[in-house]
Amino acid sequence: MMRRREFLALGALTALAASRRARSAVRSASAAARVVIVGGGFAGSGCALRLRKWSPRIDVTLIDPDDPYLTCPMSDAVVVGERRLSAICAPRSGLAQAGVRVVRDRVIAIDAAQHRVTLQGGAAIGYDKAVIAPGIRFLFGTPEGYDEAAAGQLPHAWQAGAQTQLLAAQLRAMADGDTLAISVPKGLMRCPPGPYARAGMLADWLRRHRKRTKVLIFDSNNHFPRQDVFSAAWQGLYPGMIEWIAPADGGSVERVDVGTRTLYSSSGAQRVALANIIPPQAPGRLAVDAGLASAHGWCPINAATFESQLVADLYVIGDACIAGAMPKAASAAASQARHCAAAIAASLEERPLPAPDLDSVCYSVLAPRAAFAIRGRFELADGEIRQVASAAESSGDRTPSAQRAREAGEWYRRLRAECFGR
């Protein structure tokens, strides 16, 4: 016999399904379907362009306060003078040319019941489906003493722009024989191999301009992606210049003194000339305020569609979501954007849901003419996104080379064009 609680739950699900069918009928009889995308990084912008390409009848609005968007990929090349800051600026003009309505504002609230977002400027925009791509926020206060104000003196440079320029200026101000430190946080973060590639780029510049300088990597993690490849590359390219410090050896920085640029860990105090402190990370505040984040801090999604497990008709893509084995990286965000756009179009146009085709490729550039690739393909299995066992990697994926460095530049150009238009 069906219990009363089960009966009520079934009734609620039936009512929700009926409501969705009714909205679909009204939409098809009148206006075009409305998709609002909040956040214009690789994930949000890529999703907007794909929706316009695959379903021109869908009305697509992208909301983001920044124009242009400054990309984290290739920002380390700006730090060492290999690129200008303008070279990592992605303007919104390509989105507008594709028919995306671009609103330069900030979403301050999402009313899921009314299917409406409220902007900082006071306007409200309705939606049938909304994609939330808020990126990350920094959990300042870890290490102790590292707050938002401290980032003005000890840059994290984990968001491109002013922080990139600050790190570049401090690098050039170092004297020969000084010590540079990078502090890597524990837990999930944007671009997991990034700190180790950055160490290589900085060491390469220092090798040419400040030969006696030391680079210390204080790591709160026992291991890091492709540790063997990075370690061998460091030793081959700049022998003895980079030292990686594991947690057991005092790698977890517990406190910083901003004024003296001193890092404190279980091994004692280390005063440095330049401290690149990368704080722990979590989804953008909007995702949390909208009820999209779970108790562990990130946003659970239906792996088949990227729709939130917690709020109907809201989709979460990019760094903020829990996407199984996929890394928090620009290429992964672009892949998620493609599939999310296909899933939304299929839902709104009552077509079959396409099979996921998810991948990522990240180029770790350690010097202007030395890079290697980290590739991944992913499949949906038992409701989870899992990495597909890959074939044997080429030697270029395990050994930094000039060829991979050239490929990295081409990869970046293609990724920008895919997500921001030409």
N, C-alpha and C positions, 0 to 999 in steps of 0.2 A: 504494500500500500504506500502511496506517495505521501510523505510527510508534508505538513503545512508549510514549513520553511522551504522545502524543495519546490512545492507548488507555487509559492510566491516568487521564488527566484526564476522559475520557468516563465511565469507570467511577465516578469520584468524584462527578460530577454526577448520574449515575443513582442512586447510593446516597443522595445528599442528597435527591433528589426522592422516593425511596421512603420515606426517613425522615419527610419532611414529610407524605406521604400517610398514613403510619402514625399520626403524631401527630394528624392530622385525624380519622382513623377512631376513635381512642381518645377524643378530645375529644367527638365527636358522640355516642358511645355512653355517655359518662359525664357529666363536669362541663362547665359552660359555659366558653367560651373566655375566657382571661385576658389583658387588656391592661393593662400598667403604663405610666404616663406620669410621666416624671421632669422636674419643672420646671413651675411653676404660673403663668407669665406669660400674656400674651395667647395665645401659641401652644399651650402645654400645656393650660391650662384650657379654651380653645376647642375643642380636639380631644376632651377628655374629655366635654364637654357634647354635642357632635355625635354621638359614639359612643353615648351613652346615648339620645339622641333617635332615632337611626336604627336601632339594634340593641340593644333593651333586654335581650336575652338575654346579651349580652357583659358579663362582669364587668370593671369599669373601676376601677382604683386610681390615684389621683394622689398623688405624693409631693413635698412641698415643705416647707422648714422655716419659711416665713413665713406668717403669717395675721394681718392681711390683707396682700394684695399692694398695694404702692404703685406707681401707674402713672407712667411718665415723661411720656406725653402729659398736658398741662395742668399739669405741675409748675412751669413758668415763671410761670404765673398765680399760683401760691402764692408764688413769690419776690417778685413785685411787689404782693402783697396783694389780688389780685382773687379768690382762692379760699383757703379754709382747707386745711390739710394733710388733714383728715378727708375733704374732698371728692374726693381722689384715692386714697382707700383702697377697695380691692375685696375684701370679705370672701369666705371660702370657703363661706358658708352656702348660696348658690345652687347650688353643685356638689353639696353633700350632699343638698339637697332633690331634686335630679335623679337621685339614686341612685348618685352617684360616691362611692366609698370614699376619703376624704381622710386621708392619713397625714402628720402634721406631723413630719417627720424629714428627714435628708439622706442621699442615696445616696452611698456612698463607693466602691463597686465594682460592676462589671457582669460577670457570668460568662456570656458569650455561648454557650459550649458547653453549660452546664447550664441556660440560660434562667432566670437568677436574678439579682436585685439584692440587695446587702447594704447595710443601713442603718447609720448612725452609732450608733444605739441598740443594735445587735447583731442585730436580726432580719434574716431573709432572706425575700424574696417571689419566687415563681416567676411566669413569664409565658409566653404563647405568642407575643405580639408586644409590643414595648416602643417607646415614643415618647420620644425624648430631646430636650428643649427647654431647654437649660441657659443660654440667653442668652449674654451676653458676659462676658469678664474683661478687666481693664485690664493693659496691659503697662507696669507701673511701671518707672521708670528712664529713660524717654524723655518729655520732655527730661531731660538729665542733672540730677540733684538733685531730681527729682520722684518720690519714692517714696510708699509708702502713708501714711507718717507725715506727709509734706508736704501730703497732701490734707486734713489737719485744719486747715491754715492757708491753703492756696490751693485752694479747693474746685473739683472738677470738676463736681459736681451732675449727672452723667450717669447716676446711679441715684437714684431719688427716695427721700426720707426725711431722714435727718440732714444729708446734703449739701445738700439743698434748703433746709433751715432755716439752715444755715451761710451759704450764698450770700445769703439774704434778710437775715440779720443784718449781714453785711459791706456789703451795698448801702446799708442805712440808716445805717451808720456813716461813709459817705463824706462829705467836706466839699465844698462848692460849689467848683468849679475843679479837683478831683482828676481823675485819669485811671484808667479801668477798661480792662483788657485781657482779651480772650478768645483763647486759643491753640487752634487747630484742627489735629488730627493728620493725617498723610498716610495714605492707604490706606483700606480698607473700614472702615466704622464704623456704629454704630447711628444711625438718623435723620440721614442726610447733610445735609438742609436745616436741621437743628435749631440749630446754632450761630448761623446768620444770622437766624433767627427770634428766638432769644434776644437777640441784639444789639438787635433792634428793641424787644422788650418792655422791656429794661433802659433803652434810650435814652428810651422813652416815659415811664417813671417818673422818670428823671433830668431830662427836659425840664420836668416839672411840679414837681420838688422840689430839683433841683441844676442849675440852668440852664446853668452854665458848664462842666459836666463833659464830658470827651471819652471816646469809646469806640473803642478800637483793636482790630481783628481781625487777629491774627497768623496767617496761613494757610500751611500747608505744601503746599497744592494750588494749581495754576495757575488752576483754574476751580472753580466750585461750582454746584449745581443752581439753575436760574432766576436766574442772576446778574444778568441785565438787569432782571428784575422787582424783586428785592431792592434793587438799587442805586437804581432810580428811586423806589421806595417810601421808602427811607431819606432821600433828598434832599427828597422831598415832605413827609414827616411831621416830620422833625427835621433840617432843612438844616444841613450842616457838622458834625454831631455825631458821625457814624460814619465812621471811616477804615478801609478794607480794605487790608491790606498783603500783596502777592503775594510768593512765595518769592524772586524776583529782586530785590525791594526790601527783603529782610530779614524776610520774613514767617515763615520757618521758625525757630521758637524752638529753640535748641540746648542751652541751659542755663538754670536758674533758681536764684536765691539766695533761699531761702525767708525768711530772716530780714529781708532788706531789700526783699522783693517786687520784685526786679530780674530782668528777662528779657533774655537775651543772644541775639543773632542776628548774622548777617553784617553788619548795618548798625550794630552797636554795642549799647549797654546802654540799657534803658528801665525806669526805676523807676516803679511804679504804686501806687495806693492799694488796688486790688482786682485780683487775678489769677485768672481763671477758666481753669484749665489742664485741657483735655480730653486725656487720654493716648490713645495708640494702643490698639486693641482686637483681641481674638481670641476664639474660642469658649470657653465655660466649661470649666474644667479637667477635669470629668468626661468630656466628649466626647473630649478628647485622651487621657486615661488609658484610655478604652475602645477606643482604636484607630479612632475615627471620623473623625479629622482627617487630611488629606493633608499633603504636604510644605510646601505654601504656607500651612498653618495653619487653613483652614476645612474644613467637612465636605462631601464630595461625595455627592450623592444621585442615585437614579434619578428623573429628572424626572417620570415618569409616576405615581409612587407616593410619593415622598419616602423610600423605603427606602434605607438606606445602601448605597453602592457597595462598602464595605469589610467590613461585618459583616451577615450575614443576620439577618432578623427584627428588626432595630433600625431605626427611622425617625428622621430628624432634621428638625425644623422650627423656624422662627423665625430669630433673628439668627445662630445658629451655622452654618446650612447654606449651601451654594452653590446658589442658586436662580436662576441665569441673570440675566436682566434685572430681577428683582424686587428692590426696595430692602429694606434692613433696617429695617423699620418695623412698628408695631403692626398697621396695617390689612393689610399683606402677610402678617404672621404669622397673623392670623385667617383669611385666605383659604387659606393653606397648611394650617392646622388643619382647615378644612372638607374639603379634598380628601384630605388624609392619612387622616382618619377614614373617608371614603367608600372609599378604597383598602383600608384594613385590614378594614373590614366586608365588602367584596366578596371579599377573600382568605379570610377565616375562614368565610364562608357560601357560598363557591364560586359567587359571582355574577360577571357581567361587570364589568370595571373601567370606571367612569364616565369620560367625557372630562373633562379638567381644565377648570375654570372659575375662573381665577385673576385677581385684580385687586388694586388698592390705591388708596387716596385719602388724602392727607395734607394737613391744613390748616396752613399756616404763619401763625401769629397774630403780628402785629407790634405790635399795640396792642389794648386791650380792644374797640375798634370798627373794627379793620382787619385783615383776613385774606384770603388767597387760597388756592386749592386746587391741588394737584399730583395728577393722576389717571393711572392706568395700567391697561391691560388686557393680558393675557399669554396666549400660546398655546404648545402643545407642537409643536415643529417639528424634525425630525431629531434627536430625543432631547434637545433643549434647550428651556429656557423663554425665549421671546423676546417682546418687547413688540410689541403690535399697533399698527400705524399708526393713530392716533386721528383722529377728525374734528376740524374746526376747534374750538378751545376758545372758550368764552364769554368775554366781557370780564371777568367776575368771576373767572375763573381766571388772568387776567393782570394784574388791577388790584385791589389790596386794597380791601375794602369792608366796611361794617357788616353787610351781608347775609351775606357769607361768614363773618364772625365769629360771627353767630347760628347759621349752619349748622355751624360747627365745634363749638359746644356740643352741638347735636343729634347730630352724628356721634359725639362722644365718648360720649354716653349710650347710643346704639345699640350701639357697639362694646363697651362694658362689659357691657351686657345679653347680647350674643351670646356673649361669652367667659366671663363669670362668673355669669350668671343674674341674676334680679331679686331 
